[in-house]
């Protein structure tokens, strides 16, 4: 029998991420999930009973959202390590930052399998962390924004197939969760809420975009700090969650909103991410926390290891023990900052807080987000154990 996720949080991971890379010059040339898992294990935070290997989603399972022709094209690209011009044009494989690489099908299918598994494991309640998932830009018939498959959508659909009809999806990645919002544009079972940097790729998700009423977007300015995230949390995210009283919450916890990330201009410390996780934990009987963006291996690994500590109410040491420090010192990061990393990147898990003023732009998008919220569903559907084979 599978472990009971209601007892203790579960972590779904895979070794596929350890040596997989999008290519030496790509932002995803870095080890992220493997760094987080190695840190968690080095800190003694992962008993065997709380860890599960991620399954790989089958083409049939992926077709719940993705077009079979697109899935077949990914399989061809992995098998041949090339893509013909027609597939490149139609599916954006090998184009627009979505390269052909060794595990171009297996790696995203593993993330998708983890997200789907997490939904099934929480059918009766519980908490599951899937740091390898969170590819929120993927489209039904094409790759987008380094995302080949949209595992958040597949996990959310698995919850829907189990009978859940009141789900909150929260996305704190630096980039707008466009693929998830669009997937549920006409489906009131899932309310999407995205906090992202304004005018950052894909340049969607203005505060006025409500996707038929069950979406809210909070584009925030460059330099977005911990105090401002606390404001957004307490004046938008939590009020919306309390209003909806969701059956389940999925949190996409992209680490590219951290100050040291090279692909955004936000200024959060990892304390902000952990605070969002901590605040959402008691607000729904089911919680799945995904990874997402993040392009500095030191900051991503430390952030996601701290997410796992938060989910388990574990104290974070002021100074990392030698085995955990060794994990970080062994990293290779070819950007300038990685050639001589600051000492705290290797010796601590928790960042120094990054407080600051709460600017009017942040107050305004938070206030707009809670205006005219749709009524929550009147009935929470029962979830039956046999709803999904």
Secondary structure, DSSP 8 states (H G I E B T S, - for coil): ----TTTS-EEEE-GGGTS--S-TTSGGGS--HHHHHHHHHHTT---GGGEEE-----HHHHTTTS-HHHHHHHHHHHHHS---HHHHHHH-TTBTTB---TTTTHHHHHHHHHHHHHHHHTTTSEEEEETT---TT-BTTB-BTTBSS-HHHHHHHHHHHTT---EEEEE-SSS--HHHHHHTTT-TTEEEEEEEETT-TT----TT--GGGTEEEEEE-TT--HHHHHHHIIIIIHHHHHHH--SEEEEE--GGGBTT-TT----B-HHHHHHHHHHHHTT-SEEEEE------HHHHHHHHHHHHHHHTT----SS--HHHHHHHHT----SHHHHT--THHHH-SS---------HHHHHHHHHHTTT-----SS-----TTS--
